[in-house]
Amino acid sequence: MLTVLLTLLTALGLVFTVVLVRQAIARQQLSLHFEALVLGAVTNFFDTLGIGSFAPTTAWLKFRKLVPDSFIPATLNVGHALPSIAQSAIFLVILGVHVDPVLLASCIGAAVLGALVGTPIVVRAPVRVVQATVGVALVIAAILYAMKNLNLAPAGGDATALEGSSLYIAIAAHFVMGVLMPFGIGLYAPSLIVLSLLGLDLRLAFPIMASSCAFLMPSTGFRFIASERIDLRVVLGLAIGGIPAVLLAAFILWELPIDKLRWGVVIVVLYAAVVLLWSAIVGEKSKSPEKGSL
């Protein structure tokens, strides 16, 4: 199972890279965006440690106005795809052998299927819908971060597999998370909490959540790359900065204490959520078209 997943992951990553670079060349956007590169390095470093990259990336994109609001879902899903593939490969090699293959494959498949359902919706959704959805997602993310910091999130059990109703709940939950992922709602925190509540060893949630993201983000990213709602310079910056940061976090600083950092993330994320929700309420005009082309 691990050999098959790693082979598929490698092939998907190579194809995705080729498509992304070719599209960037065609749009004359094959250039280095230094700020996005730094952002990708920082967010993916801490993403590897379990914080999640979507919420802090969204907060910074919104704070700095690097892209229009309606570009945010595509930017997140495409820009963090290749770093997520790197994370998945690392976690599969280190921890994947301990995870029940049925649980692992089922959650990945459900997340990918959900994302394929959600992507056509988000690329055509009105700007205000995207703003409101991402804004609500950020509020939820901030709450999850705060729960983690206050030790209110479940600590997990010691199971290496889930059976019966617990397995079905995990599969259904990852399908829903997959549907929401194209809207810019990160899968990491919800996946960790769901799997922990079901009794899974928290360490084994990492290869499941990372691999779910690694397979679904490129799968939906092909459509995002071809849409009008994307700035490939920012996307390439996130990817180029993110991959080495993932390797650094995974192999050198795995035990870095991050509780204090989470409080900073909570504040920044809540700021971005308020701004996005206010934009959705007052109908702030976006620089992007109301609908993306596929």
WOLINPE-V447365 format. One record per residue. N is the residue number from 1. RES is the residue in one letter. PHI is phi in whole degrees, 0 to 359 (* if undefined). NEAR is the number of other C-alpha atoms within 12 Angstrom. Layout:
# WOLINPE-V447365
n->N res->RES phi->PHI near->NEAR
n->N res->RES phi->PHI near->NEAR
This chain:
# WOLINPE-V447365
n->1 res->M phi->* near->19
n->2 res->L phi->297 near->28
n->3 res->T phi->298 near->15
n->4 res->V phi->297 near->14
n->5 res->L phi->297 near->31
n->6 res->L phi->293 near->26
n->7 res->T phi->294 near->18
n->8 res->L phi->297 near->23
n->9 res->L phi->296 near->36
n->10 res->T phi->297 near->24
n->11 res->A phi->297 near->20
n->12 res->L phi->297 near->29
n->13 res->G phi->296 near->34
n->14 res->L phi->294 near->19
n->15 res->V phi->296 near->19
n->16 res->F phi->298 near->34
n->17 res->T phi->298 near->28
n->18 res->V phi->298 near->18
n->19 res->V phi->296 near->24
n->20 res->L phi->297 near->35
n->21 res->V phi->294 near->27
n->22 res->R phi->297 near->20
n->23 res->Q phi->292 near->27
n->24 res->A phi->296 near->25
n->25 res->I phi->296 near->16
n->26 res->A phi->298 near->14
n->27 res->R phi->267 near->19
n->28 res->Q phi->57 near->14
n->29 res->Q phi->239 near->22
n->30 res->L phi->272 near->21
n->31 res->S phi->218 near->20
n->32 res->L phi->274 near->22
n->33 res->H phi->259 near->23
n->34 res->F phi->300 near->20
n->35 res->E phi->297 near->24
n->36 res->A phi->294 near->37
n->37 res->L phi->298 near->29
n->38 res->V phi->296 near->27
n->39 res->L phi->299 near->38
n->40 res->G phi->297 near->45
n->41 res->A phi->295 near->34
n->42 res->V phi->293 near->36
n->43 res->T phi->292 near->41
n->44 res->N phi->283 near->46
n->45 res->F phi->300 near->40
n->46 res->F phi->282 near->38
n->47 res->D phi->298 near->44
n->48 res->T phi->297 near->44
n->49 res->L phi->273 near->35
n->50 res->G phi->103 near->43
n->51 res->I phi->285 near->42
n->52 res->G phi->100 near->45
n->53 res->S phi->255 near->47
n->54 res->F phi->294 near->50
n->55 res->A phi->296 near->50
n->56 res->P phi->295 near->45
n->57 res->T phi->295 near->49
n->58 res->T phi->300 near->51
n->59 res->A phi->301 near->40
n->60 res->W phi->289 near->33
n->61 res->L phi->301 near->38
n->62 res->K phi->288 near->35
n->63 res->F phi->298 near->22
n->64 res->R phi->268 near->17
n->65 res->K phi->56 near->23
n->66 res->L phi->288 near->29
n->67 res->V phi->219 near->30
n->68 res->P phi->298 near->33
n->69 res->D phi->305 near->49
n->70 res->S phi->288 near->49
n->71 res->F phi->277 near->47
n->72 res->I phi->300 near->48
n->73 res->P phi->303 near->52
n->74 res->A phi->295 near->46
n->75 res->T phi->300 near->46
n->76 res->L phi->294 near->57
n->77 res->N phi->290 near->51
n->78 res->V phi->272 near->54
n->79 res->G phi->295 near->50
n->80 res->H phi->262 near->57
n->81 res->A phi->295 near->49
n->82 res->L phi->293 near->48
n->83 res->P phi->300 near->51
n->84 res->S phi->294 near->54
n->85 res->I phi->297 near->46
n->86 res->A phi->298 near->40
n->87 res->Q phi->301 near->46
n->88 res->S phi->301 near->44
n->89 res->A phi->300 near->39
n->90 res->I phi->296 near->31
n->91 res->F phi->292 near->39
n->92 res->L phi->294 near->38
n->93 res->V phi->292 near->23
n->94 res->I phi->280 near->19
n->95 res->L phi->242 near->27
n->96 res->G phi->301 near->34
n->97 res->V phi->295 near->21
n->98 res->H phi->269 near->28
n->99 res->V phi->267 near->33
n->100 res->D phi->301 near->27
n->101 res->P phi->298 near->27
n->102 res->V phi->294 near->25
n->103 res->L phi->297 near->37
n->104 res->L phi->298 near->40
n->105 res->A phi->293 near->30
n->106 res->S phi->293 near->30
n->107 res->C phi->292 near->43
n->108 res->I phi->297 near->40
n->109 res->G phi->299 near->34
n->110 res->A phi->295 near->35
n->111 res->A phi->295 near->43
n->112 res->V phi->296 near->38
n->113 res->L phi->299 near->32
n->114 res->G phi->298 near->35
n->115 res->A phi->294 near->42
n->116 res->L phi->294 near->33
n->117 res->V phi->285 near->25
n->118 res->G phi->283 near->33
n->119 res->T phi->300 near->38
n->120 res->P phi->299 near->26
n->121 res->I phi->286 near->27
n->122 res->V phi->289 near->43
n->123 res->V phi->289 near->41
n->124 res->R phi->250 near->30
n->125 res->A phi->291 near->27
n->126 res->P phi->302 near->27
n->127 res->V phi->305 near->37
n->128 res->R phi->295 near->31
n->129 res->V phi->294 near->29
n->130 res->V phi->297 near->41
n->131 res->Q phi->301 near->40
n->132 res->A phi->294 near->33
n->133 res->T phi->296 near->34
n->134 res->V phi->294 near->46
n->135 res->G phi->299 near->39
n->136 res->V phi->297 near->31
n->137 res->A phi->300 near->38
n->138 res->L phi->292 near->41
n->139 res->V phi->299 near->33
n->140 res->I phi->298 near->24
n->141 res->A phi->299 near->41
n->142 res->A phi->297 near->37
n->143 res->I phi->296 near->27
n->144 res->L phi->296 near->36
n->145 res->Y phi->299 near->38
n->146 res->A phi->297 near->27
n->147 res->M phi->300 near->22
n->148 res->K phi->297 near->28
n->149 res->N phi->290 near->24
n->150 res->L phi->267 near->16
n->151 res->N phi->61 near->13
n->152 res->L phi->263 near->15
n->153 res->A phi->282 near->23
n->154 res->P phi->297 near->25
n->155 res->A phi->274 near->24
n->156 res->G phi->93 near->24
n->157 res->G phi->251 near->22
n->158 res->D phi->231 near->20
n->159 res->A phi->284 near->24
n->160 res->T phi->255 near->30
n->161 res->A phi->211 near->32
n->162 res->L phi->238 near->32
n->163 res->E phi->229 near->19
n->164 res->G phi->59 near->13
n->165 res->S phi->298 near->11
n->166 res->S phi->297 near->21
n->167 res->L phi->295 near->30
n->168 res->Y phi->294 near->21
n->169 res->I phi->295 near->23
n->170 res->A phi->298 near->40
n->171 res->I phi->294 near->36
n->172 res->A phi->297 near->27
n->173 res->A phi->297 near->33
n->174 res->H phi->287 near->43
n->175 res->F phi->295 near->32
n->176 res->V phi->298 near->31
n->177 res->M phi->300 near->40
n->178 res->G phi->295 near->42
n->179 res->V phi->298 near->32
n->180 res->L phi->280 near->39
n->181 res->M phi->302 near->52
n->182 res->P phi->298 near->51
n->183 res->F phi->279 near->50
n->184 res->G phi->94 near->48
n->185 res->I phi->263 near->45
n->186 res->G phi->297 near->49
n->187 res->L phi->269 near->53
n->188 res->Y phi->302 near->41
n->189 res->A phi->299 near->40
n->190 res->P phi->299 near->38
n->191 res->S phi->296 near->47
n->192 res->L phi->301 near->39
n->193 res->I phi->291 near->33
n->194 res->V phi->299 near->37
n->195 res->L phi->296 near->44
n->196 res->S phi->293 near->30
n->197 res->L phi->299 near->27
n->198 res->L phi->278 near->31
n->199 res->G phi->98 near->26
n->200 res->L phi->285 near->34
n->201 res->D phi->303 near->29
n->202 res->L phi->301 near->32
n->203 res->R phi->297 near->29
n->204 res->L phi->280 near->36
n->205 res->A phi->288 near->47
n->206 res->F phi->297 near->44
n->207 res->P phi->295 near->47
n->208 res->I phi->290 near->52
n->209 res->M phi->290 near->55
n->210 res->A phi->294 near->48
n->211 res->S phi->289 near->49
n->212 res->S phi->301 near->48
n->213 res->C phi->293 near->56
n->214 res->A phi->296 near->49
n->215 res->F phi->273 near->50
n->216 res->L phi->281 near->49
n->217 res->M phi->294 near->52
n->218 res->P phi->294 near->44
n->219 res->S phi->300 near->40
n->220 res->T phi->273 near->43
n->221 res->G phi->297 near->46
n->222 res->F phi->302 near->36
n->223 res->R phi->285 near->35
n->224 res->F phi->296 near->45
n->225 res->I phi->301 near->44
n->226 res->A phi->276 near->26
n->227 res->S phi->277 near->32
n->228 res->E phi->279 near->26
n->229 res->R phi->270 near->38
n->230 res->I phi->198 near->42
n->231 res->D phi->246 near->40
n->232 res->L phi->289 near->43
n->233 res->R phi->294 near->32
n->234 res->V phi->293 near->38
n->235 res->V phi->301 near->50
n->236 res->L phi->296 near->43
n->237 res->G phi->298 near->36
n->238 res->L phi->300 near->43
n->239 res->A phi->292 near->45
n->240 res->I phi->293 near->37
n->241 res->G phi->285 near->32
n->242 res->G phi->284 near->40
n->243 res->I phi->297 near->37
n->244 res->P phi->296 near->28
n->245 res->A phi->294 near->35
n->246 res->V phi->298 near->41
n->247 res->L phi->297 near->29
n->248 res->L phi->297 near->27
n->249 res->A phi->295 near->31
n->250 res->A phi->289 near->30
n->251 res->F phi->256 near->19
n->252 res->I phi->241 near->15
n->253 res->L phi->240 near->17
n->254 res->W phi->299 near->20
n->255 res->E phi->266 near->15
n->256 res->L phi->300 near->19
n->257 res->P phi->291 near->15
n->258 res->I phi->231 near->22
n->259 res->D phi->299 near->22
n->260 res->K phi->295 near->17
n->261 res->L phi->298 near->23
n->262 res->R phi->300 near->31
n->263 res->W phi->294 near->24
n->264 res->G phi->296 near->20
n->265 res->V phi->297 near->38
n->266 res->V phi->303 near->31
n->267 res->I phi->296 near->25
n->268 res->V phi->295 near->28
n->269 res->V phi->294 near->39
n->270 res->L phi->296 near->34
n->271 res->Y phi->300 near->27
n->272 res->A phi->297 near->38
n->273 res->A phi->297 near->39
n->274 res->V phi->297 near->27
n->275 res->V phi->296 near->32
n->276 res->L phi->295 near->40
n->277 res->L phi->295 near->29
n->278 res->W phi->295 near->22
n->279 res->S phi->299 near->27
n->280 res->A phi->293 near->26
n->281 res->I phi->289 near->19
n->282 res->V phi->273 near->15
n->283 res->G phi->77 near->19
n->284 res->E phi->302 near->22
n->285 res->K phi->285 near->20
n->286 res->S phi->260 near->26
n->287 res->K phi->283 near->18
n->288 res->S phi->269 near->27
n->289 res->P phi->292 near->22
n->290 res->E phi->292 near->24
n->291 res->K phi->227 near->25
n->292 res->G phi->268 near->26
n->293 res->S phi->261 near->19
n->294 res->L phi->247 near->20
